[in-house]
Every structure is written in structure tokens, then in C-alpha cells.
């Protein structure tokens, strides 16, 4: 073999090469069996594995070293200066060889990291044939794709492309490698695809684990963002595995890093499952479920598990969570504990799904999953029923052995006819809706049973009916039987029912064979349920906690001095006063000095606050004639996020009197529902309103409500407050008037703009009051700014223990005592 050779991969042609180079490339794996080669001797493009001279040869040896003998006589010779061109040539040749080597490495060895930020590169381009067995594509040390058996019904093209650059990047993680994966026209797959991406242990900084350093994301085409994808790491193999049934672009990423001691500490993404989810015992899961209240409300055990898991997953330091009672309002603490409890329950269901996926057939596991319907599952019902249905499969069909009956003699022709009826793609059946099923068809049948069943008993019944209906179809189809016997040339017909024992024996034999062949379907269902439950955990329970922990507070400390004292001969100093949010750790990061207006501000996340171990006190120092006195006030945070006002009021102003100012709506759950990705809190709030109004009334009013909210959003609405003293200290009565007629259309304004009776509590520099309207309560909290200004926030919960349906800010000034 001689002459010039070319090869082609994915339509990209390379060459020319010598025959020796082609041999070397092939036997070192740089030319693959499915690459195409061309030379003048071949006369056409041919696959590499169809060229005998290539596949049957050995790796060519390195050429012998035969140095040219020197005729050096030992005398020095003067080297002509023109020989410097030889040196230049050698250097240039070396550069060319180095460039060629780099080209070979990048082009042939599938090392995408060498070209990230450059051109795209096709790594896998092949046609996948339908198979009952799992198929693996790719090669060790590069991206690999695992396609489960019985997922495809026809040959389908698989393409994996390394994307050299990506315009959209995640805000809180670093793209390491990005791959576009397509499988024919599929966007949603009838099963879970596994994508393996290797990583180098040497790339992980010393002292960090792979789980904390690497993660995986997928590109969400609808939102245009990088989102969490179900994944895990195998430190023994140095492999990151992604699980998906939706095909898009996938990335191996370096998880975002955040200083845990920083006040602005953030949860790192992507999130990973805690180790405890793999070791949780079945009796522990049962205890967590037995503690649930009405509607699936988590008990104390689930709350504890949620907090324990959060410490591992979200980087909470030490016992930071135990300090939350000191700084959070009771309602806020309850909200966070509820979210932690739901995370604990969510992990419990993930544990059950993992056990089933890992073929854990311990009686305790299987029996418990089948009995899930006995619990008051509430919101967890859908997940539980899917898991329980897979448990039914395992108990009824994976473990049980179905007896078979020997059939011989003349009766064998009935067996032959029966089998012919069930041949793949046969057209004998005349029964409406009947179709000979392969494992793909059975997978779809069982999956929808798990999805639609309201209880394990219902799923069990539907499974048995589906299988029995299938194996007895032949005997219930006289016309179909006639077609089969006619094709067999038997010259007679069988109407069914003539020999019930024989019919049962043949059908039950088929059932035994069928159930055995369906074991991979059960395994795929278990994998699917595991994927769905884990994905749901990421997108709901874990995401809710992440938002809470990453929510940013702006803490504003203000020193308020009465005007008459400021004008006295010895006014109180408000500038350069030391302020400290009292912490158990890193106190210097939580301290500062007031400015000339007596204000000091800082920002923090809830996670940063927890990690610093707060005592719940804010201390103002440098007071008194000698600067040795100090004051402290409580730090109580509302629901995560927003501005927190901490007021040191040297002498609280009198509240009684008339105050006028503005009310402004800044958030509406109804309007958030129109966004591409409304939060679970917004959905829960709107659902709460629907419960209060009734479904029919709610549907009639929803669009009007949205229009009303849109009109009010970010608009100043005149507001009047009046407070009157009572005989009880710090307790006031009065009225609140929000003049919606100033901004709303006339037909809506008259009814909305009316006085509301209020009762206010005014202590420690904070005023609190509320009023009810149309079944909803508007709750106000505010603080004085000097003697004549009050400002604060308001919220409208959707009901008891429900998120806010709307919230905003208000500010008023005194107009009369």
C-alpha cells in the first residue's frame, strides 16, 4: 500500500498522509473503525474496519536509527555562514512538528479541554440500533453515553458535540466542558439517559472533595439559563454521571465558591445529594412519615433531618442554625423550619427511590413501599404512589416465580399458533386497540399506571389486568385465531373456550416468560422514578432552602435623637459611634461606625448570618459623657430578604396624632405567576387566595385582580394614619385610610378607599398595626425617623401560614398632634 491517503470523520476530511502514518493512527486509536479512508488504490471512500491490510496489520516499528558516518579528521573546520539557514530550517521544522503534534492530540485524542474557547468538535456520530441490552458509546477518558435497552424502536442517530465556546454562562458556576447531545428527533426520551464525563483528580485543589468541586448543569432553552441536572460523582472512577430524559446542552462545571465566613456567603451550585440519603434506614423513613401532620406537614424528625442535610449540602458552619431563634421572628423561623422539614421528607422519598433503583429487595424496603398508601401523605402523594407502584412490581413480578405447565403431543400446534399470534409486528389480532408489545411498549404501559394510580392497590390491580388481558388476547380473538391457523395450513379453526385448561396453561406459560423478559422494564421504571424524585427534590425542596439561605438582608442601624436634645447645650453625638451586630464568630466583619446622619448599614445573606452565630443583639457604643456607656436592641429579622431597620431611639417620639404620606405596592404574587418561572411561594400564595374566595369566584376575578395589581405596582398611593392614646401603655387605637381613588379607575376606587379601624402597639421604636379587608389581613411594621416621620413595610399573607400575596413599603409624616 502506498500513495497519498485521506480520512474523513463527520464530514471533515484530513490529509494527505502516508500509508505508514495511517497505520500508526489506526493502531493507536486516533483513526476509529467508523472513520472513512480514501486513496487512489481504493478508488472510493471505505470504512476503516473494512480494509484488511489495515485491520490485520501490526503497529509499525519505529524506523531504524542509521546515522551518517562523519569524515571528521579532527581538524577544526570553518562553518560557512550560509549554514545558519540550516539552523533556521531546523527550528522552523521543529515548530511545524510541534504544531502537527498538537493538531493530532486535539483532533484524534478527544481532549476537548485543549480547544475550549475555540471551535466545536464532533466526538460521537453514529447510528444506534434498537437493542434489548444497554449500549455504551464513546471511549474511556472521554464523554460516554449510555442508552438503556429497549428504549429505541428504530435506528436513531446519536451525536455528541463538544462546544468550544458558549455565549450564555451560569452566574454562579464556571463552565468546564459543554456538550450538545442529540438522539434523532427526540427531545423527551422514553427513559433515562446516562452521560459520563471524566475528571482529573489532579485538577481538584488539595483538601477539597470531588463533590464540592465539580457539578453538572443543563441549558434550559425556555428560560435561557443553566439549571440543575440530576448527577452524581464516582470518586473511585473519577467520573461525573448525569441523568436525563430531556436532550439539550450539558456542562461539567466547577461549583461556585463562596467564603463561608463572609457576611455575603452564598450556597454553592450545583447542589448535590447529602451522603445521609444513601444510608437512611427504612424504619427511619417510616418514623418520619408517621410523624407527619395533616396534608403531609413535616414533624420534628423531618425538620432535624432537613437541618442536618442542609449543613452538608449548603455549607452551614458548625451550629450556626441553632442561633436562628435569637434573630428570626417567630413566623420566619417557623417558615424556615417548615421548609427544612419538607427537605427532610423529600430526601426520605429520594432514599426509597434509590433503594428500588439499586435493586434493594429487602422485605422491609419492599413491604414499606407497598404500604405507603397507609400514610397521610398530603402533598407527597404523587411521589409516594410512583415509588409504591414500583414496589408492587418488585414484590409481585420480580420476586415471585410463576409456574409453567409442560405441553406436548397434538396440543403443541396450539402453542405454535399462540406464539405466532404474538410474533413481533404480527397483524393477526382483530381486537380493538390490541398491539403486540415489545419492552418499549410495556415500559410506557407501566409508567402510565404508576403515574395515574391513586394507590398501590390500584396500581397492582391495573398491572395484573394489563398482563392478563395481553396473554389471554389470543383466546379472546376467534377471528384472529382463524387467521393464524389459516397461515399454518392446519385446515381447521378454534373458536376459544373449547378447552379452558389448555388455554390457561398456554397463557400462564406465556405470562411466566413475559414477566421474566420484563425485568429490565422494571429496572428502567425504578431508574425513572429515582430520576424524577431527585429532580423534584432539586427543583422544589432544595431550591426553596437555597433561595432562603441566599436571600440578602440590608441591615440599617439608625441612631435617633429627639430634636430638643440635639439643640441642647450638650447634644447627643450620633457620628462615628461604634456599632456591632453581636456575633460568636468573625465579629470584626459585623462591626462599623455611624455616619454623620447616625446611620450604619451592611448587607448579609441568611447563610452568612447563620455562619457568624448571632446572639440576636445589636450594640451601640461610645455613649455617655465619657463614651463608656452602650445600648443594645434586639435584632429580629422578617422573612428572608429586604431591609431590616434597627433603631436606637434615645427618646421615642409621641405616636398620637395624624400622619400623612404614601403607600406603595412593590410585590404581587399574582403578577409573578405571569413570569416564566414563578416561585413555589407565589404559587402557594395564589392558591391560598383561591381557597379564600372559592374557585368559581376566583376564576371570575383573577384577571381583574392582576389588572388592579399592575395599576398599583410601584405607584405612590396617598395614605392617612391617625393614632389615639389609650389607658394602656404603648397601646393605641385609630384609623388607616389608603386613598386608592387617587390612582385607580373611578369604578374601583370608591369601595377600596375607606377608613379601617386599627389597634397599634408602639414600643422599642417600632409600631405595628393591621386591618382586614375582604378576608385578607394587611400587616404593617414601621419605625420612626426623627419625631415626625414613620416608615416601614406591609405584607398581606394569603392565609394562615401562607406566603405573602403582596407586600410593599409605606412612609408618613406627622401633620398634627
QUIWOTA-V313493 format. One record per run of one state. SS is the DSSP state (~ for helix, > for strand, _ for the rest). FROM is the first residue (numbers start at 1). LEN is the number of residues. Records with the same first field share a line. If there is no record, write none. Layout:
BEGIN
SS->FROM-LEN / FROM-LEN
END
This chain:
BEGIN
_->1-4 / 10-2 / 18-1 / 28-8 / 40-6 / 51-1 / 56-25 / 109-3 / 115-6 / 129-6 / 139-5 / 148-8 / 163-10 / 184-2 / 187-1 / 199-2 / 204-6 / 221-4 / 229-2 / 235-4 / 247-2 / 256-20 / 280-2 / 291-3 / 297-3 / 315-5 / 329-1 / 358-5 / 371-1 / 375-3 / 400-9 / 422-17 / 453-3 / 472-2 / 477-1 / 489-11 / 518-1 / 551-1 / 561-2 / 567-11 / 584-3 / 594-5 / 612-2 / 624-5 / 635-2 / 638-4 / 650-7 / 673-7 / 694-1 / 714-3 / 726-5 / 739-1 / 743-3 / 753-3 / 764-2 / 774-2 / 785-4 / 798-6 / 817-1
>->5-5 / 12-6 / 36-4 / 46-2 / 121-8 / 135-4 / 144-4 / 156-7 / 173-11 / 186-1 / 188-11 / 214-7 / 225-4 / 231-4 / 239-8 / 249-7 / 328-1 / 552-9 / 578-6 / 591-3 / 599-7 / 614-10 / 629-6 / 637-1 / 642-8 / 657-12 / 713-1 / 717-9 / 731-8 / 756-8 / 766-8 / 776-9 / 789-9 / 804-13
~->19-9 / 48-3 / 52-4 / 81-28 / 112-3 / 201-3 / 210-4 / 276-4 / 282-9 / 294-3 / 300-15 / 320-8 / 330-28 / 363-8 / 372-3 / 378-22 / 409-13 / 439-14 / 456-16 / 474-3 / 478-11 / 500-18 / 519-32 / 563-4 / 587-4 / 606-6 / 669-4 / 680-14 / 695-18 / 740-3 / 746-7
END
